[in-house]
């Protein structure tokens, strides 16, 4: 097979940037912005967020399955990318301008604001999963094994750039709103949002126009129900799904509360004061991503992940006390001290979220002789996002309780840590009983020695 030209390698990989940037920024800011700038009831806010996780989970699963079996003149994956990319851009933009359509400051119209947020957020998550599941599935179909590491490296580079810039803008997004009632994006905020929406579209153009799979790819026809039953019967897969589910219970609260916590609890409400802790967390995540790789070689994946989870379980419950500490040693200093280990703990999960499902699929292939990486990759999104949906409902109720009991969201922004940290320990406990460090050499040898049927 001819090697993929370098410009196509870069063109395919750069498609990761725009959607990853938008979803990172939206995950960090939408919950807080709608609760404070658009004055939406926190419980309704949590319901909207919860519904969006259900949508993205089901879409990942079904898109992976149906894109495997699609057969068109444009290939299996490109139709999803062409249809989904404009949806990502339009819905991502509309999410931050509800005031163009509804008077968000009028309490009598709160259900309209809720409906707008619910519909647009769910549409964004749908189009994101619809597009990026197909886009990610292209990798083994447009490259051969020799060039795949380079393309994967390029994709990770664009992913890191997107996550970093998306998180930095996420920290600053609430500062880009002007006015009290109704609040709206400033001219600067609107310009930044438009710029990144245009970048998303431009960076996806190669995938929408010139990238296509190898001509000898055959559409896979399998039963969705039977393939799902096979995945659910895999003890390691189920254990991993439960562990990640409980872990994500805390991670959802962490990502949704981060912006409000740093601005209202730690009183860092200017670009100058936000940047040091934001860059600390991002730098810690990136550096520790590679340090954990070294740790995995020495300790294995299970021990490394358990160390990361226990570290987060110790750090997270400190949230109610950091304001007092910050008054003594400085809020910027205490934010840096807090977010450095948070970034390190999140890094090990980001690493494992790619590695472990791939390992599970490879073990299954070595045992059964059949490749079903798609169903393992896609289906895990269903139970995982159900956990995340439950976490979003609990978080919304917790924040609304804060408003009812104290008259503001400050108490909720301080005490979410102790409430959500125990789920990390549940995840670590489940990890003790599953094997995520398979011996591939032994499995391969057993497969080679097995008599052919």
C-alpha positions in Angstrom: 0.0 0.0 0.0 1.2 3.5 -0.8 2.2 5.6 2.2 -0.2 8.4 3.2 1.4 11.8 2.1 2.7 13.8 5.0 0.2 16.6 4.3 -2.6 14.2 4.6 -1.2 12.8 7.8 -1.1 16.4 9.3 -4.5 17.2 7.8 -6.1 14.2 9.4 -4.5 14.8 12.8 -5.3 18.5 12.9 -9.0 17.6 12.8 -8.7 16.7 16.5 -7.9 20.3 17.5 -11.2 22.2 17.0 -13.7 19.8 18.5 -11.4 18.9 21.4 -10.9 22.6 22.1 -14.6 23.4 22.1 -15.6 20.4 24.3 -12.9 21.1 26.8 -14.0 24.8 27.1 -17.7 23.8 27.3 -17.1 21.1 29.9 -15.3 23.6 32.1 -17.6 26.5 31.7 -21.2 25.8 30.6 -22.4 24.6 34.0 -21.0 27.6 35.9 -21.9 30.2 33.2 -25.5 29.1 33.0 -25.8 29.0 36.8 -24.3 32.4 37.4 -24.3 34.6 34.2 -27.7 33.2 32.9 -29.2 32.7 36.3 -30.5 29.2 35.6 -31.7 27.1 38.6 -28.8 24.9 39.5 -30.9 21.7 39.7 -32.2 22.3 36.2 -28.7 23.1 35.1 -27.6 19.7 36.4 -30.5 18.0 34.6 -29.4 19.5 31.3 -25.8 18.4 31.9 -27.0 14.9 32.8 -29.1 14.6 29.7 -26.1 15.6 27.6 -24.0 12.8 29.0 -26.7 10.2 28.2 -26.8 11.6 24.6 -23.0 11.5 24.1 -22.8 7.9 25.5 -25.5 6.5 23.3 -24.1 8.4 20.2 -20.6 7.0 20.7 -21.9 3.5 20.9 -24.3 3.6 18.0 -22.0 5.7 15.7 -19.2 3.2 16.2 -21.4 0.3 15.3 -23.2 1.8 12.4 -20.1 3.5 10.9 -18.5 0.0 10.8 -21.3 -1.2 8.6 -21.9 1.8 6.4 -21.1 1.4 2.7 -21.2 4.5 0.5 -19.3 6.0 -2.4 -17.6 8.3 0.1 -16.5 5.5 2.4 -17.7 4.5 5.8 -16.6 7.4 8.0 -16.6 10.6 5.9 -20.4 11.0 5.8 -20.4 11.3 9.6 -17.6 13.8 9.5 -19.1 16.0 6.8 -22.6 16.1 8.5 -21.3 16.4 12.0 -18.7 19.1 11.8 -21.0 22.0 11.0 -23.3 20.7 13.8 -20.4 21.0 16.3 -19.5 24.5 15.2 -23.1 25.9 15.2 -24.2 24.3 18.4 -21.0 25.2 20.2 -21.4 28.8 19.3 -25.2 29.0 20.1 -24.5 27.6 23.6 -23.0 30.9 24.7 -25.5 33.3 23.3 -28.9 32.3 24.7 -29.6 35.9 25.3 -30.0 36.4 21.6 -33.2 34.3 21.7 -34.4 34.5 25.4 -34.4 37.2 28.0 -32.2 35.2 30.5 -32.8 37.9 33.2 -36.5 37.3 33.3 -37.3 34.7 36.0 -40.7 33.9 34.4 -38.7 32.6 31.3 -36.5 30.3 33.3 -38.0 27.2 31.7 -37.3 28.6 28.3 -33.6 29.2 29.3 -33.6 25.6 30.6 -35.1 24.2 27.4 -32.6 26.2 25.2 -29.6 25.0 27.3 -30.9 21.4 27.3 -31.5 21.2 23.6 -28.3 23.0 22.5 -26.0 21.2 24.9 -27.4 17.8 23.9 -27.0 18.7 20.2 -23.4 19.7 20.8 -22.6 16.5 22.6 -24.5 14.5 19.9 -22.6 16.1 17.0 -19.3 15.8 18.8 -19.7 12.0 19.4 -21.2 11.5 15.9 -18.2 13.2 14.3 -15.3 12.2 16.4 -16.2 8.5 16.9 -16.1 8.1 13.1 -13.0 10.3 12.8 -11.1 8.3 15.4 -12.1 5.0 13.8 -10.4 6.1 10.6 -6.9 5.7 12.0 -6.3 2.0 11.3 -8.1 2.4 7.9 -6.1 5.2 6.4 -2.6 4.3 7.7 -0.4 1.2 7.7 1.3 -0.1 10.9 4.6 1.7 10.0 3.1 5.2 9.8 0.5 4.8 12.5 2.7 5.9 15.4 3.6 9.1 13.6 -0.1 9.9 12.9 -1.0 9.0 16.5 1.7 11.3 17.8 0.4 14.1 15.6 -3.1 13.5 16.9 -1.9 13.6 20.5 0.0 16.8 19.8 -3.1 18.5 18.5 -5.1 17.1 21.4 -2.7 18.5 23.9 -2.8 21.9 22.2 -6.6 21.8 22.2 -7.0 20.7 25.8 -4.4 23.3 27.0 -5.8 26.3 25.1 -9.4 25.1 25.7 -8.8 24.9 29.5 -7.0 28.3 29.6 -9.9 30.0 27.8 -12.3 28.0 30.0 -10.7 29.5 33.2 -11.2 33.0 31.6 -14.6 32.5 30.0 -16.7 33.9 32.8 -14.6 37.1 32.6 -15.6 37.5 29.0 -19.3 38.3 30.0 -20.4 41.8 30.6 -23.5 43.2 32.3 -25.4 41.9 35.3 -28.9 41.3 34.2 -28.9 40.2 31.5 -25.3 39.1 31.1 -23.9 38.6 27.6 -20.6 37.9 25.9 -18.4 41.0 25.5 -17.2 41.9 22.0 -13.8 40.3 22.9 -15.6 37.1 24.0 -17.8 36.9 21.0 -14.7 37.4 18.7 -12.8 34.7 20.4 -15.7 32.3 20.2 -16.1 33.0 16.5 -12.4 32.6 15.8 -12.3 29.1 17.4 -15.5 28.0 15.7 -13.9 29.0 12.3 -10.7 27.3 13.2 -12.7 24.1 14.0 -14.3 24.2 10.6 -11.0 24.9 8.8 -9.0 22.3 10.6 -11.7 19.6 9.8 -11.7 20.5 6.0 -9.1 17.9 5.1 -11.1 15.1 6.8 -14.3 16.4 5.1 -12.8 16.5 1.6 -9.7 14.4 0.9 -9.2 11.8 3.7 -10.7 8.4 2.9 -9.9 4.8 3.9 -8.0 2.2 2.0 -10.0 0.7 -0.9 -9.9 -2.8 0.4 -11.7 -2.1 3.6 -14.8 -4.3 4.0 -17.8 -3.1 5.9 -18.3 -5.2 9.0 -21.8 -6.8 9.5 -22.3 -8.0 13.0 -25.2 -8.1 15.5 -25.2 -5.1 17.8 -26.9 -7.1 20.5 -24.5 -10.1 20.2 -21.4 -7.9 20.2 -22.6 -6.0 23.2 -23.4 -9.2 25.1 -19.8 -10.4 24.4 -18.4 -7.2 25.9 -20.7 -7.3 28.9 -19.6 -10.9 29.5 -16.0 -9.8 29.8 -15.2 -9.6 33.6 -12.2 -7.2 33.1 -14.2 -4.9 30.8 -17.1 -4.7 33.3 -14.7 -4.1 36.3 -12.9 -1.4 34.4 -16.2 0.2 33.4 -17.3 0.3 37.0 -14.0 1.7 38.2 -13.9 4.4 35.6 -17.6 5.1 36.3 -17.0 5.9 39.9 -13.8 7.7 39.1 -15.7 9.9 36.6 -18.3 10.7 39.4 -15.6 12.8 41.0 -14.0 14.0 37.8 -17.3 15.5 36.6 -17.7 17.5 39.8 -14.0 18.5 39.5 -14.2 19.8 35.9 -17.6 21.6 36.4 -16.6 23.3 39.7 -13.0 24.2 38.8 -13.8 27.6 37.3 -16.3 28.7 39.9 -14.0 27.4 42.7 -11.0 29.3 41.6 -12.9 32.5 41.0 -15.3 32.6 43.9 -13.6 30.6 46.6 -9.9 31.5 45.9 -10.8 35.0 44.7 -8.7 34.8 41.5 -10.9 36.8 39.2 -8.6 38.4 36.7 -6.6 37.0 33.8 -3.3 37.8 35.6 -4.2 35.9 38.7 -5.9 33.0 36.9 -3.0 32.2 34.6 -0.5 30.8 37.2 -2.7 28.1 38.6 -4.2 27.3 35.2 -0.8 26.9 33.6 0.3 24.9 36.7 -2.5 22.4 36.3 -2.0 22.0 32.6 1.8 21.8 32.9 1.5 19.2 35.6 -1.0 17.2 33.5 1.3 17.2 30.5 4.6 16.5 32.4 3.0 13.8 34.6 1.5 12.1 31.5 5.0 11.2 30.5 6.2 10.5 34.1 3.4 8.0 34.6 4.6 6.2 31.5 7.8 5.5 33.3 5.9 4.6 36.4 3.8 2.1 34.5 6.9 0.3 33.3 8.1 -0.2 36.9 4.9 -0.6 38.8 2.3 -1.7 36.2 -0.9 0.0 35.2 -3.0 -1.1 38.2 -0.6 0.1 40.9 0.1 3.4 39.1 -3.6 4.2 38.6 -4.4 3.3 42.2 -1.6 5.7 43.4 -3.1 8.4 41.3 -6.6 7.8 42.6 -5.6 7.7 46.3 -3.6 10.9 45.8 -6.6 12.7 44.4 -8.8 11.2 47.2 -6.5 12.9 49.7 -6.3 16.2 47.9 -9.9 16.7 46.9 -11.5 16.9 50.4 -9.3 19.9 51.2 -11.5 22.3 49.1 -13.4 23.8 52.1 -10.2 24.8 53.8 -8.2 26.3 50.9 -9.8 29.7 51.3 -8.5 30.0 54.8 -5.1 28.8 53.8 -5.1 31.2 50.9 -5.7 34.1 53.3 -2.5 33.2 55.1 -0.1 32.3 52.3 -1.8 33.9 49.3 -4.6 32.7 47.1 -2.4 32.3 44.0 0.1 30.2 46.0 -2.5 27.9 47.5 -4.1 27.5 44.1 -0.8 26.4 42.6 -0.2 24.0 45.5 -3.7 22.5 45.0 -3.9 22.2 41.2 -0.4 20.7 40.7 -1.3 17.3 42.2 -4.8 17.5 40.7 -3.2 17.7 37.3 -0.9 14.8 38.1 -3.9 12.7 39.2 -5.9 13.5 36.2 -2.9 12.7 33.9 -2.8 9.0 34.9 -6.5 8.6 34.1 -6.2 10.3 30.7 -3.4 7.9 29.9 -5.2 4.8 31.1 -8.5 5.8 29.3 -6.8 5.0 26.0 -4.5 2.2 27.0 -6.7 -0.1 29.1 -9.7 -0.5 26.6 -7.1 -1.2 23.8 -5.5 -3.9 26.0 -8.9 -5.4 26.8 -9.7 -5.6 23.1 -6.3 -7.1 22.2 -6.7 -9.8 24.9 -10.2 -10.6 23.5 -8.7 -10.9 20.0 -5.9 -13.2 21.2 -8.4 -15.4 23.0 -11.1 -15.5 20.4 -9.3 -14.7 17.2 -11.9 -12.0 16.4 -11.3 -8.2 16.4 -14.0 -6.2 18.2 -12.1 -3.2 19.3 -15.0 -1.0 18.0 -17.6 -2.4 20.4 -15.3 -2.2 23.4 -14.3 1.4 22.5 -17.8 2.5 21.7 -19.9 0.7 24.3 -18.0 1.8 27.3 -19.3 5.2 26.7 -22.8 4.1 27.6 -22.4 3.0 31.2 -19.6 5.6 31.7 -21.8 8.5 30.6 -24.7 7.1 32.8 -22.4 7.5 35.8 -21.5 11.0 34.6 -25.2 11.8 34.1 -25.9 10.7 37.7 -23.0 12.8 38.9 -24.3 15.9 37.1 -27.7 15.5 38.7 -26.1 15.2 42.2 -23.9 18.2 41.5 -26.9 20.3 40.3 -28.9 19.3 43.4 -25.9 20.0 45.7 -25.4 23.5 44.2 -29.2 24.3 44.4 -29.1 23.1 48.1 -26.3 25.6 48.7 -28.5 28.4 47.3 -31.5 27.4 49.4 -29.5 27.0 52.6 -27.1 30.0 52.3 -28.5 32.3 49.6 -25.5 31.7 47.3 -23.5 29.0 45.5 -20.3 29.8 47.5 -21.0 27.0 50.1 -21.5 24.5 47.3 -18.3 25.6 45.5 -16.3 25.1 48.7 -17.7 21.7 49.9 -18.0 19.7 46.7 -14.6 18.1 47.4 -15.5 16.1 50.5 -18.8 15.0 49.0 -17.4 13.6 45.7 -13.9 12.4 46.9 -15.1 9.0 48.3 -16.1 7.8 44.8 -12.3 7.8 44.0 -11.8 5.3 46.8 -14.6 3.1 45.5 -12.9 3.1 42.1 -9.5 2.1 43.6 -11.2 -0.7 45.6 -12.7 -2.1 42.4 -9.4 -2.0 40.6 -7.9 -4.4 43.2 -10.1 -7.2 41.8 -9.5 -6.8 38.0 -6.4 -7.5 35.9 -5.4 -4.6 33.7 -1.8 -5.8 33.3 -2.2 -8.7 30.9 0.8 -10.8 29.9 0.5 -10.5 26.1 3.5 -12.8 25.4 1.9 -15.6 27.4 -1.5 -15.1 25.7 0.1 -15.0 22.3 2.0 -18.2 22.9 -1.2 -19.9 24.2 -3.0 -18.8 21.0 -0.2 -20.1 18.8 -0.2 -23.5 20.6 -4.0 -23.9 20.5 -5.2 -26.4 17.8 -7.1 -24.9 14.9 -10.8 -25.5 14.9 
